[in-house]
Amino acid sequence: MGTPKRFFASDNYAGICPEAWAALQAANVDHAPAYGDDEYTARVADKLRELFETHCEVFFVFNGTAANSLALATLCQSYHSIICHELAHVETDECGAPEFFSHGTKVLTAPGANGKLDPAAIERLVRKRSDIHYPKPRAVSLTQATEVGTVYTVDEIRAIWARARSLGLRIHMDGARFANAVASLGVAPKEITWQAGVDVLCFGGTKNGLPVGEAVIFFDRELAAEFAYRCKQAGQLASKMRFIAAPWLGMLENHTWLRHAAHANAMAARMETALRELQVPILFPRQANAVFAEFSLPVQEGLRARGWRFYTFIGQGGCRLMCAWDTRPEDVDAFVTDVRELLKSC
Ligand SMILES: *Cc1c(COP(=O)(O)O)cnc(C)c1O
């Protein structure tokens, strides 16, 4: 094998970024209190409060499914419902965990262009029924960046907030790719979270270069009151919590998290430009680190035969080409070269 190949299957195919790795190693000295009572966990929580410019409550769990499910369970009673886009990870990729951890809260889905919910679609689901037989809508879940690689603007989130507030709905944000959204929009994190009505954010780190672990950030601090119990009962309280928390220190210093996300976005932009030059149809506006491209089956097979990996089951068809913090320009170029050759021969 020559230089290692980087795939476009998912940003969680990528390894641990050097900054996170160094911070992890730096935490591996002496003994430290367990279950989150350590200085690393406290420091990361403080740094996140600085980043979001507010006094939020911060928790760490092992993965995004747990973060989303436990956060949503906090917002809802079992007879409530959660409104999300029909392509939302909480609906399609969490094996019913949001329903499971909330003891039956039903997920209601709405369609929407480019993977986004809009205020009218939310209101339709709420107004559809008002009787006792319908699970009472209680929360809206937004994915930022979305499952199809688009990004909600500040105004779009604020418009959803205005409608949600009038309908008595709380707002959860699935931020598995929150960093890519912030990098894409060029806004302060607070502008697309608590200043736009988000009650709880699941801030993903794994896809941006952490080994494991997501932060659950409550902007409405009252909601966080018994969240620690929820985490423990769900098997999400890490006894050596410092090793989930510490890598965040490397990520949060010197805007590393934003730099890695911006890089992934830039690599996706490079991919998009090159594929458009080859007349490959691009399915959604490319706003973050994913490109959804349409390749014929023979081209897809040819790419796979040449060792490339990518998903075709996410979103509404097409091949998802996901760039990561470590995607190199030459990886994109090598992929595009193979596409060009296959387009000629297929
Ligand atoms: C990856 C991802 C998650 C988290 O998935 P886990 O495998 O549970 O960590 C959540 N939401 C979205 C949109 C994702 O892409």
The ligand as an SDF file (V2000), in Angstrom:
LIG
                    3D

 15 15  0  0  0  0  0  0  0  0999 V2000
  -23.6820   10.4870   13.0690 C   0  0  0  0  0  0  0  0  0  0  0  0
  -24.9460   11.1850   13.4270 C   0  0  0  0  0  0  0  0  0  0  0  0
  -25.4670   11.1120   14.7320 C   0  0  0  0  0  0  0  0  0  0  0  0
  -24.8250   10.2810   15.8290 C   0  0  0  0  0  0  0  0  0  0  0  0
  -24.7610    8.9400   15.5460 O   0  0  0  0  0  0  0  0  0  0  0  0
  -24.1090    7.8820   16.5540 P   0  0  0  0  0  0  0  0  0  0  0  0
  -23.6690    6.7870   15.6500 O   0  0  0  0  0  0  0  0  0  0  0  0
  -25.1720    7.4740   17.4880 O   0  0  0  0  0  0  0  0  0  0  0  0
  -22.9910    8.5550   17.2640 O   0  0  0  0  0  0  0  0  0  0  0  0
  -26.5860   11.8490   15.0240 C   0  0  0  0  0  0  0  0  0  0  0  0
  -27.1830   12.6100   14.0980 N   0  0  0  0  0  0  0  0  0  0  0  0
  -26.7200   12.7110   12.8400 C   0  0  0  0  0  0  0  0  0  0  0  0
  -27.4080   13.5950   11.8560 C   0  0  0  0  0  0  0  0  0  0  0  0
  -25.5970   11.9880   12.4630 C   0  0  0  0  0  0  0  0  0  0  0  0
  -25.1380   12.0840   11.2130 O   0  0  0  0  0  0  0  0  0  0  0  0
  1  2  1  0
  2  3  1  0
  2 14  2  0
  3  4  1  0
  3 10  2  0
  4  5  1  0
  5  6  1  0
  6  7  2  0
  6  8  1  0
  6  9  1  0
 10 11  1  0
 11 12  2  0
 12 13  1  0
 12 14  1  0
 14 15  1  0
M  END
$$$$
